[in-house]
Amino acid sequence: MVSRSYSNLLDLATGAADQAPAAGALGALRRRLPRVVTNSGLIDDSPASPSVPPRPRTIVVANQLPIRSHRPASPEEPWTFDWDEDALLRHLHHTSPPSMEFIYIGCLRDDIPQAEQDAVAQALLDTHNCVPAFLPPDIAERYYHGFCKQHLWPLFHYMLPLSPDLGGRFDRALWQAYVSANKIFADKVLEVINPDDDFVWVHDYHLMVLPTFLRKRFNRIKLGFFLHSPFPSSEIYKTLPVREELLRALLNSDLIGFHTFDYARHFLSCCSRMLGLSYESKRGNICLEYYGRTVSIKILPVGVHMEQLKAVLGQPETEAKVAELMGMYMGKGRVVMLGVDDMDIFKGISLKLLAMEELLRQHPEWRGKLVLVQVANPARGRGKDVAEVQAETYAMVRRINEVYGEPGYEPVVLIDEPLQFYERVAYYVIAEVCLVTAVRDGMNLIPYEYIVSRQGNEALDRMLLRQGKPEGKKSMLVVSEFIGCSPSLSGAVRVNPWNIEAVADAMESALVLPESEKRLRHDKHFRYVNTHDVGYWANSFLVDLKRTCVDHDKRRCWGIGFGLRFRVVSLDLSFKKLSLESILMAYRRAKKRAVLLDYDGTLMPQAINKSPSAESVRILNSLCRDKSNEVYLCSGYDRRTLHEWFPCENLGIAAEHGYFVRCRRDAEWQTCITAADCSWKQIAKPVMRLYRETTDGSTIEDRETVLVWNYEDADPDFGSCQAKELVDHLESVLANEPVSVKTTPHSVEVKPQKSFRFLVAGREQGPGGAAHAGVDAGAGRVPGLRAVHR
């Protein structure tokens, strides 16, 4: 495959990229794309040794690079960079096989002056294998703080824009900025990708349309996408004006990952309801068929970096901080509950404080003894809602401390400044209970970090023993049932954070649970967290991505559609596209032709009125007037309906899937077998009426020999479920009748067991199901069309 790199994505969008290059540029375009592209216009094209296979490489694309940048003290000095070791994407490098190479693409946290961007890009590529995406300031503002934080993030956390204060109305300009930003990211991927060998892993909702741009350029690209936020139910998601564009863009990935089955189920429901796609399980893997491509769905909760946490637990500063906190709280007989959350509206900090207040009111024995330490990290977004959350939090903390506090004791300690990671770990170590009351969150790794920190090490164990703590590892979790990690923590006390009294009861029960039970729950949680760390998550996803893409070279691919509706049609290598010129030549050369046409779902209009259009009737009349043509139309509709719809004199019609046949309009209808006994309808009709009454939107079609229950206009999920039940019901009551029960898309049919086929020139042709247009290109005859049954 020829690998090419384009720096101008507008060429890609307009299709100009696929035009034939000038003769002088042809050689440059056909050179093998190097492993990396350096400065603009400078390509490192040194040949690789043919005996050394290339290292497997994954291009990781995210909104932000796992990089910390340091502004120079003077304009003459260069920018300096180091890794952000707390970033999830940085952990991929530490936990993956040494043979795997990673290239990171994303934005920097700092604004780089345009004059320095080339030098910064070169430095990051040389020292960190990173490719920065520099967004123009106006696009960056509308892309991130606009569309991502005002539209996608609230909606994915179940907040509808019912008023301007709740996310704001949909703004087309923000959407256009989002698409433009994704194009810039795509441009950066195209600069470095080798599509024959590389895997591309796109992360999170900031880049949901990126797969379309990449798939448009490279039809066989090996592309995975992982969503780190919740995916809302279809009732919420369908309020988004660009809902189909985002769904189709995600389906241009090969593998789509979610933290929980609930998020995956919501995505699949949206695909079913809005795109008409169904899914199935293949050897334990959930798959969607999308224009011949198999899109796999992966349910995989992310984990923590175990080695990093263990290293932090062993640092001297961590031990010193633990000793300080033990003297501050445990030395005074205090019991610590810990909450660590971002200061935003979905973390449920106010609900947690209300539950703490309720606990102190109901259980006065904990006053003067129990302390809730709430670490409030800075919010990632901004706006009025963030300011309101901060004001509400400060007011509630003051109220609780005024009512239940006393000299030397504050029941709630609010830490509203960023903590170093080792400081946060120290708080984990001393906390008896970790409390997470988010009303909606994608994953939330705080409980996992808490469990590992409570496992501790020998030095920390000795410190705790000196404070009189009993031997044995233990931890207790009170977690919201609306966060992604909740399903994997079966030993945690799960709560509905909106039920303040229930949360207060759960907090109290976590405190008084027997020590042996706490240890058992901790051991169970630690085994899971230890084996399902970030390395397991990353390697499992990449292994599945490789498996999903293994057949890419065994398929023929065609790109169709414009803009964000672009998709790839994937077919078997044996498929041969029909040539219009060849068909016309064969048609004109043939002395006798048989034209077999299907009506249902082929010629039939996609509208409420299923009768043929005037143009269809005109074309059929034109075909029938040619004496060299034998034209037959097959349909499941009854003969009276087809007689009214098609006033074509020489048109042959096979009604009810071939049970009734006539060769011309003035000919008698014929049946190929003796008249069927339809007494079975008296049994089937009452059953179908029952399902029609219980399934809104369904109908019954009573034809002469066929009975059809149609649920095309019903709810797709409920209709499909009812169809399965109806099939089982009908097969049971009609077990002794000479009929067959058949399911088709959006319907259930009951008809006589014998099926019908057509023979043309001695060759069997199937009239139903798909479109049939047979042309006899030979010199000779086509005998009369006849039906046979079997």
C-alpha positions in Angstrom: 0.0 0.0 0.0 1.3 3.5 -0.8 1.7 5.6 2.3 1.3 9.4 1.9 1.3 12.3 4.2 -0.7 15.5 3.7 -0.3 18.7 5.7 -3.4 20.4 4.3 -6.5 18.6 5.6 -8.7 20.8 3.3 -7.4 18.7 0.4 -8.6 15.6 2.3 -12.0 17.1 2.9 -12.5 18.2 -0.7 -11.1 15.1 -2.2 -8.2 17.0 -3.9 -5.8 14.8 -2.0 -6.6 11.8 -4.2 -6.0 13.6 -7.5 -3.0 12.6 -9.5 0.1 14.6 -8.5 2.3 16.5 -10.8 5.0 14.4 -12.5 7.8 16.1 -10.5 6.0 15.3 -7.1 5.1 11.7 -7.9 8.3 10.3 -6.7 8.1 12.2 -3.4 4.5 11.0 -2.8 5.3 7.4 -3.4 8.3 7.1 -1.1 7.6 5.1 2.0 6.4 7.3 4.8 9.1 7.5 7.5 8.6 6.6 11.1 8.4 10.3 11.9 8.1 13.6 10.1 10.3 16.3 11.5 10.1 20.0 10.7 7.6 21.1 8.1 9.0 20.1 4.7 12.0 18.1 6.1 11.5 14.4 6.0 13.9 11.9 7.6 13.8 9.2 4.9 16.9 7.2 5.8 16.3 3.6 4.8 15.7 1.0 7.5 17.6 -2.2 7.6 15.5 -4.8 5.7 16.6 -7.5 8.2 15.2 -5.6 11.2 11.4 -5.7 11.5 9.8 -2.4 12.6 8.8 -2.0 16.2 5.1 -2.2 16.8 3.9 1.4 17.3 0.8 3.0 18.7 -0.1 6.6 18.0 -2.0 7.8 21.1 -4.2 10.9 20.4 -5.8 12.9 23.3 -6.8 16.4 24.0 -3.7 17.0 26.2 -0.2 15.6 26.0 1.1 14.0 29.2 3.7 16.8 29.3 4.5 19.6 31.7 6.0 22.6 30.0 8.2 25.2 31.7 8.2 28.8 30.3 11.7 30.1 29.8 13.0 32.9 32.1 14.1 35.0 29.1 13.2 35.1 25.4 16.6 33.8 24.5 16.2 30.5 26.5 14.3 27.5 25.1 11.2 26.0 26.5 11.8 22.9 28.7 9.5 19.9 29.2 9.2 16.9 31.4 6.7 14.1 31.7 3.5 14.4 33.8 3.9 11.2 35.7 0.4 11.5 37.1 -1.2 11.5 33.6 -3.0 8.3 32.6 -1.6 8.3 29.1 1.9 8.4 30.5 1.3 5.2 32.3 0.8 3.4 29.0 4.6 3.6 28.4 5.5 2.3 31.8 3.1 -0.7 31.7 3.4 -1.9 28.1 5.9 -4.3 26.6 9.3 -2.7 25.9 8.9 -3.6 22.2 5.9 -1.2 21.9 6.7 2.3 20.8 4.3 5.1 21.6 3.9 8.5 19.9 1.7 11.0 21.6 -0.4 13.7 19.9 -2.2 16.4 21.8 -2.3 20.0 23.0 0.0 21.6 25.5 -1.4 23.2 28.6 0.5 26.4 28.0 0.0 28.7 25.0 3.1 28.7 22.8 3.8 31.8 20.8 3.4 31.1 17.1 7.1 32.1 16.4 8.3 29.4 18.8 5.9 26.6 17.8 8.3 24.9 15.2 11.1 24.8 17.7 8.9 23.5 20.5 7.4 20.8 18.1 10.9 19.7 17.1 12.1 19.6 20.7 9.1 17.5 21.9 9.5 15.1 19.0 13.2 14.6 19.6 13.1 14.3 23.4 9.6 12.9 24.2 8.2 11.3 21.1 5.4 13.8 21.3 3.7 15.8 18.5 1.9 18.9 19.7 -1.3 20.1 18.1 -1.3 23.9 18.1 -4.9 25.2 17.9 -5.6 28.8 17.0 -6.7 30.7 20.1 -10.3 31.3 18.9 -10.8 27.7 17.9 -9.2 26.4 21.1 -11.6 28.5 23.2 -14.8 27.5 21.3 -13.6 23.9 21.0 -12.7 23.1 24.6 -14.5 25.6 26.8 -17.3 25.9 24.3 -18.5 22.7 22.7 -16.7 20.2 24.9 -17.5 21.8 28.3 -20.8 23.5 27.5 -22.4 20.8 25.4 -20.8 17.3 25.4 -19.6 17.2 29.0 -22.9 18.2 30.6 -25.0 16.1 28.3 -22.9 13.0 28.9 -23.4 13.6 32.6 -27.2 13.7 32.1 -27.6 17.5 32.2 -30.1 18.8 29.6 -29.7 22.4 28.4 -33.2 23.3 29.7 -32.1 26.9 30.3 -29.1 29.1 29.4 -27.7 28.4 32.9 -27.6 24.7 32.3 -25.0 24.3 29.6 -26.6 26.7 27.2 -28.5 26.1 23.9 -26.8 24.3 21.1 -24.5 26.7 19.2 -23.6 25.8 15.6 -20.5 27.9 15.8 -19.1 25.9 18.7 -19.8 22.7 16.8 -17.9 24.0 13.8 -15.0 24.9 16.0 -15.1 21.3 17.5 -14.9 19.9 13.9 -12.1 22.2 13.0 -10.1 21.2 16.0 -10.6 17.6 15.2 -9.3 18.3 11.7 -6.1 19.8 13.1 -5.6 16.7 15.2 -6.2 14.5 12.1 -3.6 16.5 10.3 -1.0 15.8 13.0 -1.8 12.0 12.8 -1.4 12.1 9.0 2.1 13.6 9.4 3.4 10.6 11.4 1.3 7.6 10.6 2.5 4.6 8.7 -1.0 3.0 8.0 0.4 -0.4 7.1 1.9 -1.0 10.5 0.7 1.6 13.1 -2.2 1.4 15.5 -4.1 4.6 16.4 -5.7 5.0 19.8 -8.0 8.0 20.2 -9.1 9.1 23.7 -12.3 10.7 25.1 -15.1 12.9 24.0 -12.9 15.8 22.8 -12.1 13.9 19.6 -15.2 12.0 18.7 -15.2 13.0 15.0 -11.5 12.3 14.5 -12.1 8.7 13.4 -14.1 9.9 10.3 -11.2 12.1 9.1 -8.7 9.3 9.6 -10.9 6.6 8.0 -11.5 8.8 5.0 -7.8 9.1 4.3 -6.9 5.5 5.1 -9.8 3.1 4.6 -7.9 0.2 6.4 -6.5 2.2 9.3 -6.2 0.3 12.6 -8.2 2.6 14.8 -9.4 2.3 18.4 -11.4 4.8 20.5 -11.9 4.8 24.2 -14.5 7.0 26.0 -13.5 8.0 29.5 -16.8 9.7 30.4 -20.2 8.2 30.8 -22.3 7.6 27.7 -25.9 8.8 28.4 -29.1 6.8 27.7 -30.7 7.3 24.3 -33.4 9.5 25.7 -30.8 12.0 26.8 -28.4 11.6 23.9 -31.0 12.0 21.2 -31.5 15.6 22.3 -28.1 16.5 20.7 -28.7 18.1 17.3 -25.5 16.4 15.9 -26.3 13.0 17.4 -26.0 11.0 14.1 -22.8 12.7 13.1 -21.1 11.7 16.3 -22.4 8.2 16.2 -21.3 7.6 12.6 -17.9 9.1 13.4 -17.4 6.7 16.3 -18.5 3.8 14.1 -15.6 4.6 11.8 -13.4 3.1 14.6 -12.6 -0.6 14.7 -12.8 -0.9 18.4 -14.8 1.3 20.8 -14.1 1.0 24.5 -16.3 1.9 27.5 -15.7 1.6 31.3 -19.0 -0.2 32.1 -21.6 -2.3 30.4 -24.2 0.4 31.1 -22.3 2.9 29.0 -21.8 0.4 26.2 -25.5 -0.6 26.4 -26.6 3.1 26.0 -24.3 3.5 23.0 -25.7 0.3 21.4 -29.3 1.5 22.1 -28.5 4.8 20.3 -27.1 2.9 17.3 -30.2 0.8 17.2 -32.8 3.6 17.6 -31.1 6.3 15.5 -29.2 4.3 12.9 -31.2 1.0 12.8 -28.1 -1.1 13.7 -28.3 -4.3 15.7 -25.5 -6.0 17.6 -24.6 -9.6 18.4 -22.1 -11.4 20.5 -19.4 -13.3 18.7 -17.4 -15.6 21.0 -17.9 -13.3 23.9 -17.2 -10.1 22.0 -20.0 -7.6 21.3 -20.0 -6.6 17.6 -21.8 -4.2 15.3 -22.0 -4.7 11.5 -21.6 -1.3 9.9 -21.6 -1.4 6.1 -19.7 -4.7 6.0 -17.2 -3.6 8.7 -17.2 -5.3 12.1 -17.0 -2.7 14.9 -16.2 -4.3 18.2 -17.3 -3.0 21.6 -15.0 -3.4 24.5 -16.1 -3.1 28.2 -12.9 -2.4 30.2 -12.6 -0.4 33.4 -9.3 1.5 33.6 -7.0 0.8 36.5 -4.3 2.5 38.5 -0.5 2.4 38.0 0.4 0.0 40.8 4.2 0.5 40.6 3.8 4.3 40.8 1.6 4.0 43.9 3.9 1.6 45.6 6.9 3.8 44.9 5.1 6.9 46.3 4.1 4.9 49.4 7.8 4.2 50.0 9.0 7.8 49.6 10.4 9.5 52.8 8.2 12.6 52.2 5.1 10.3 52.2 6.1 8.7 55.5 6.8 12.1 57.0 3.4 13.4 55.9 1.7 10.3 57.3 3.4 10.8 60.6 2.2 14.5 60.6 -1.4 13.5 59.9 -1.4 10.8 62.5 -0.3 13.3 65.1 -2.9 15.8 63.8 -5.9 13.3 63.9 -5.2 9.9 65.2 -3.1 11.2 68.1 -6.2 13.1 69.3 -8.5 10.1 68.9 -10.1 11.3 65.7 -11.5 9.0 63.1 -11.0 10.3 59.6 -13.3 10.0 56.6 -11.9 11.1 53.3 -13.4 12.6 50.2 -11.3 13.6 47.2 -13.2 15.3 44.3 -13.0 18.0 41.7 -15.0 21.1 42.5 -17.7 20.7 40.0 -21.4 20.1 40.0 -21.3 16.4 39.3 -19.0 15.3 42.2 -21.7 15.6 44.8 -19.7 17.4 47.4 -22.7 19.2 48.8 -24.6 15.9 49.1 -21.7 14.5 51.0 -21.6 17.4 53.4 -25.4 17.1 54.0 -24.9 13.4 54.8 -22.1 14.2 57.2 -24.4 16.8 58.9 -27.2 14.2 59.1 -24.8 11.6 60.6 -23.7 14.0 63.3 -27.4 14.9 64.0 -28.5 11.2 64.3 -25.4 9.9 66.1 -24.2 12.4 68.7 -21.6 9.8 69.9 -19.5 10.7 66.8 -19.4 14.4 67.6 -15.9 15.4 68.7 -14.5 12.2 67.2 -15.4 11.9 63.5 -13.7 14.2 61.0 -14.5 14.5 57.3 -11.5 15.7 55.3 -12.7 16.9 51.9 -10.0 17.5 49.3 -11.5 19.8 46.6 -9.3 19.8 43.5 -9.7 22.8 41.1 -12.5 22.4 38.6 -11.5 21.5 35.0 -14.1 23.8 33.6 -15.2 27.3 34.4 -18.4 29.3 34.6 -21.3 30.2 36.8 -22.0 26.7 38.0 -18.4 26.2 39.3 -18.7 29.4 41.3 -22.0 28.3 42.7 -20.6 25.0 43.8 -17.7 26.7 45.5 -19.9 29.2 47.3 -22.4 26.4 48.4 -19.5 24.2 49.7 -17.9 27.0 51.8 -21.3 27.9 53.3 -22.1 24.4 54.2 -18.7 23.7 55.8 -19.0 26.9 57.9 -22.5 25.9 59.0 -21.6 22.4 60.0 -18.5 23.5 61.9 -20.4 26.2 63.7 -23.2 23.8 64.8 -21.2 20.7 65.7 -17.7 22.0 66.2 -16.0 22.8 69.5 -12.6 24.3 70.5 -9.9 22.2 68.9 -12.4 20.2 66.8 -13.8 20.8 63.4 -16.0 18.1 62.0 -15.3 19.1 58.4 -11.9 20.1 57.1 -11.9 21.5 53.6 -8.7 21.5 51.6 -9.3 23.7 48.5 -5.8 23.9 47.2 -4.0 21.4 45.0 -2.1 18.6 46.9 1.0 16.8 45.8 0.3 13.2 44.9 2.3 12.0 48.0 0.2 14.2 50.2 -3.0 12.7 48.8 -1.6 9.2 49.4 -0.8 10.1 53.0 -4.4 11.1 53.6 -5.5 7.8 52.1 -3.3 5.9 54.5 -4.9 7.4 57.6 -8.5 7.4 56.5 -10.8 4.7 57.9 -13.4 5.3 55.2 -13.3 6.8 51.7 -16.5 8.4 50.6 -17.4 9.1 46.9 -20.8 10.6 46.3 -20.6 11.7 42.7 -24.0 12.0 41.0 -22.4 10.9 37.7 -18.8 10.1 36.8 -17.1 8.2 34.1 -14.7 6.0 36.2 -13.2 7.7 39.2 -10.0 6.1 40.4 -10.0 7.6 43.9 -11.4 4.3 45.5 -8.7 2.3 43.7 -5.9 4.6 44.9 -7.3 4.4 48.4 -7.4 0.6 48.4 -3.7 0.4 47.3 -2.6 3.0 49.8 -4.4 1.2 52.7 -2.5 -1.9 51.7 0.6 0.1 52.5 4.0 -1.3 53.2 6.1 -2.6 56.2 7.2 0.9 57.2 3.7 2.3 57.2 2.4 -0.7 59.0 4.9 -0.2 61.8 3.8 3.5 62.1 0.1 2.5 62.4 0.9 -0.2 65.0 2.6 2.4 67.2 -0.7 4.3 67.1 -2.5 1.3 68.5 -4.1 0.3 65.2 -4.8 -3.5 65.0 -2.8 -5.7 62.6 -4.2 -6.5 59.3 -5.0 -4.6 56.1 -8.4 -3.0 56.0 -10.3 -0.4 54.1 -13.9 0.7 53.8 -15.6 2.4 50.8 -18.9 4.2 50.5 -19.4 4.8 46.8 -22.1 6.2 44.6 -23.8 3.7 42.4 -23.6 6.2 39.5 -19.8 6.0 39.1 -17.9 3.7 36.7 -15.9 1.9 39.3 -18.9 0.9 41.4 -19.7 -2.4 39.6 -16.1 -3.7 40.2 -16.2 -2.9 44.0 -18.6 -5.5 45.2 -17.5 -5.1 48.8 -18.2 -1.4 48.9 -21.3 0.1 50.5 -23.1 1.4 47.4 -25.4 4.4 47.9 -27.8 6.6 46.0 -26.1 10.0 46.8 -29.4 11.8 46.4 -30.8 9.9 49.5 -29.1 11.9 52.2 -30.4 9.7 55.1 -29.3 6.5 53.3 -25.8 7.9 52.8 -25.6 8.9 56.4 -26.6 5.4 57.5 -24.1 3.9 55.1 -21.3 6.1 56.5 -22.2 5.0 60.1 -22.4 1.3 59.1 -18.9 1.6 57.4 -17.5 2.9 60.6 -18.9 0.2 63.0 -18.5 -2.8 60.7 -16.5 -5.6 62.5 -12.7 -5.5 61.8 -12.7 -9.0 60.3 -15.4 -8.0 57.8 -13.4 -4.9 56.8 -10.3 -7.0 56.2 -12.2 -9.5 54.1 -13.6 -6.7 51.9 -10.3 -5.0 51.6 -8.6 -8.2 50.5 -11.2 -8.8 47.9 -10.8 -5.3 46.5 -7.0 -5.3 46.6 -6.9 -8.6 44.6 -9.0 -7.0 41.9 -7.2 -3.7 41.8 -3.8 -5.4 41.8 -4.6 -7.6 38.8 -6.7 -5.0 36.8 -4.2 -2.2 36.8 -3.6 0.3 34.0 -1.2 -2.1 32.3 -3.9 -4.7 32.1 -6.3 -2.2 30.7 -4.0 -0.9 28.0 -2.7 -4.3 26.9 -6.1 -5.8 26.8 -7.4 -3.0 24.6 -4.5 -3.1 22.2 -4.7 -6.9 21.9 -8.4 -6.7 21.1 -7.7 -3.9 18.6 -5.1 -6.1 16.9 -7.6 -9.0 16.8 -10.3 -6.8 15.3 -8.0 -5.5 12.6 -6.5 -8.8 11.6 -8.7 -9.2 8.5 -8.3 -5.7 7.1 -6.2 -6.8 4.2 -8.7 -9.5 3.3 -11.5 -7.1 2.5 -12.2 -4.7 -0.4 -13.0 -1.2 0.8 -14.9 1.7 -0.8 -15.4 5.0 0.8 -18.9 6.6 0.4 -20.7 9.7 1.7 -19.7 13.3 2.2 -18.4 15.2 5.2 -19.1 13.6 8.6 -21.5 11.1 6.9 -18.5 9.4 5.3 -18.2 5.6 5.9 -16.4 2.7 4.4 -18.2 -0.2 2.7 -16.2 -3.4 3.3 -16.8 -6.5 1.2 -15.1 -9.8 0.6 -12.2 -10.0 -1.8 -14.2 -12.2 -4.1 -16.8 -9.4 -4.6 -16.7 -7.8 -8.0 -18.4 -4.5 -8.5 -20.9 -4.4 -11.3 -19.8 -2.5 -14.4 -22.5 -0.5 -16.0 -20.8 -0.6 -19.3 -20.6 -4.5 -19.2 -24.3 -4.7 -18.3 -25.3 -2.5 -21.1 -23.2 -4.4 -23.6 -24.7 -7.7 -22.5 -28.2 -6.3 -22.5 -27.9 -4.9 -26.1 -26.3 -8.1 -27.4 -28.8 -10.5 -25.9 -31.7 -11.7 -28.2 -33.8 -12.8 -25.2 -33.6 -11.3 -21.7 -35.1 -12.3 -18.3 -35.4 -9.5 -15.8 -36.3 -10.5 -12.3 -37.1 -7.7 -9.9 -37.9 -7.7 -6.1 -40.3 -5.1 -4.9 -40.4 -5.3 -1.1 -37.5 -3.2 0.2 -36.0 -2.6 -3.2 -38.4 -0.8 -5.5 -40.8 0.0 -2.7 -40.7 3.6 -1.5 -39.4 4.2 2.0 -42.6 6.0 3.1 -46.0 5.3 4.7 -47.5 4.8 1.2 -45.9 1.6 -0.1 -47.4 1.8 -3.6 -44.9 2.3 -6.4 -44.0 5.8 -7.7 -45.2 6.8 -11.2 -41.6 6.8 -12.3 -41.2 3.2 -11.3 -44.3 2.2 -13.2 -43.1 4.1 -16.3 -39.8 2.3 -16.3 -41.4 -1.1 -15.9 -43.8 -0.3 -18.8 -40.8 0.6 -20.9 -39.0 -2.7 -20.1 -42.2 -4.7 -20.8 -42.8 -3.1 -24.2 -39.5 -4.6 -25.5 -40.6 -8.0 -26.9 -37.1 -9.4 -26.1 -37.7 -8.9 -22.4 -39.5 -11.2 -20.0 -40.0 -9.1 -16.8 -41.2 -10.6 -13.6 -41.8 -8.9 -10.3 -41.8 -10.8 -7.0 -43.4 -9.5 -3.8 -44.8 -10.6 -0.5 -47.9 -8.5 -1.0 -51.2 -10.2 -2.1 -52.3 -10.4 -5.7 -55.1 -7.9 -5.5 -52.8 -5.2 -4.2 -50.2 -5.9 -6.8 -52.8 -5.9 -9.6 -53.9 -2.4 -8.6 -50.4 -1.1 -8.2 -48.9 -2.3 -11.5 -51.1 -1.6 -14.5 -48.4 -3.0 -16.8 -49.8 -5.3 -19.6 -46.7 -7.5 -20.1 -45.4 -7.6 -16.5 -45.3 -11.0 -14.8 -46.0 -11.0 -11.1 -45.3 -13.5 -8.4 -47.5 -12.6 -5.4 -47.1 -13.7 -1.8 -43.5 -14.8 -2.5 -44.5 -17.0 -5.5 -47.6 -18.7 -4.3 -49.6 -16.9 -7.0 -48.1 -16.4 -10.4 -49.3 -14.8 -13.6 -47.3 -14.0 -16.8 -49.3 -11.0 -18.0 -52.0 -8.7 -16.7 -54.8 -10.3 -18.7 -53.7 -13.9 -17.7 -55.2 -15.9 -14.9 -53.5 -16.3 -11.6 -52.0 -19.7 -11.1 -50.9 -21.6 -8.0 -48.2 -24.2 -8.2 -49.7 -26.5 -5.7 -53.2 -27.3 -4.7 -55.0 -24.7 -2.7 -53.5 -24.4 0.8 -55.7 -25.1 3.9 -55.6 -21.8 5.8 -57.6 -23.0 8.8 -54.4 -22.4 10.8 -55.2 -18.7 10.7 -57.9 -19.2 13.2 -55.2 -20.3 15.7 -52.6 -17.7 14.7 -54.7 -14.6 14.4 -55.8 -14.4 18.1 -52.1 -14.8 19.1 -51.1 -12.0 16.8 -53.9 -9.7 18.0 -52.6 -10.2 21.6 -49.2 -8.9 20.5 -50.6 -6.2 18.4 -52.6 -4.9 21.4 -49.5 -5.0 23.7 -47.1 -3.5 21.2 -47.9 0.0 20.3 -47.2 0.7 16.6 -47.5 -2.9 15.4 -50.0 -4.1 12.7 -51.4 -7.3 11.3 -51.5 -7.9 7.5 -53.9 -10.8 6.6 -53.0 -12.0 3.1 -54.6 -14.9 1.3 -51.9 -17.5 2.4 -49.7 -15.4 4.7 -50.3 -13.8 8.0 -47.8 -11.0 8.9 -47.2 -9.2 12.2 -45.3 -6.0 11.4 -43.5 -3.9 14.1 -41.7 -1.4 11.8 -43.3 1.5 13.5 -43.0 0.2 17.1 -40.2 0.9 19.5 -37.3 -1.0 18.0 -36.1 -2.6 21.3 -39.5 -3.6 22.5 -40.7 -4.7 19.1 -37.7 -7.0 18.7 -38.2 -8.4 22.1 -41.9 -9.0 21.4 -41.1 -10.6 18.0 -38.9 -13.2 19.7 -41.7 -14.0 22.1 -44.3 -14.1 19.3 -42.2 -16.6 17.3 -41.9 -18.9 20.3 -45.6 -18.6 21.0 -46.6 -19.3 17.4 -44.3 -22.2 17.0 -45.8 -23.7 20.1 -49.5 -23.4 19.1 -48.9 -24.2 15.4 -46.6 -27.2 16.0 -49.0 -29.6 14.3 -50.0 -27.3 11.4 -48.3 -27.4 7.9 -46.9 -23.9 8.3 -43.6 -22.2 9.0 -43.0 -19.2 11.2 -40.3 -16.9 9.8 -38.8 -13.7 11.1 -37.8 -10.9 8.8 -36.6 -7.4 9.6 -39.4 -5.7 11.5 -41.9 -8.5 10.9 -43.0 -12.1 11.8 -44.6 -14.2 9.0 -46.6 -17.4 9.1 -47.1 -19.1 5.8 -47.5 -22.6 4.3 -44.3 -24.7 4.6 -43.6 -25.2 0.9 -41.5 -22.4 -0.6 -41.2 -21.4 -4.2 -38.4 -20.8 -6.6 -38.3 -19.7 -10.2 -36.5 -21.4 -13.0 -35.1 -19.4 -15.9 -33.4 -21.1 -18.7 -33.0 -24.2 -16.6 -31.2 -22.2 -13.8 -32.8 -21.6 -10.4 -33.3 -18.0 -9.4 -34.5 -16.8 -5.9 -37.2 -14.2 -6.4 -37.5 -12.9 -2.8 -35.3 -11.1 -0.3 -32.7 -9.1 -2.2 -33.0 -7.4 -5.5 -32.8 -9.6 -8.6 -32.1 -8.4 -12.0 -30.9 -11.3 -14.2 -29.8 -10.8 -17.8 -29.3 -13.6 -20.2 -26.4 -12.5 -22.3 -26.3 -15.6 -24.5 -27.5 -15.7 -28.1 -30.3 -18.0 -27.5 -33.6 -18.5 -26.0 -35.2 -18.0 -22.7 -38.1 -20.5 -22.2 -41.2 -19.5 -20.3 -40.7 -18.6 -16.7 -42.1 -21.2 -14.5 -42.4 -21.7 -10.7 -41.5 -24.9 -8.9 -42.1 -25.7 -5.3 -40.1 -27.9 -3.0 
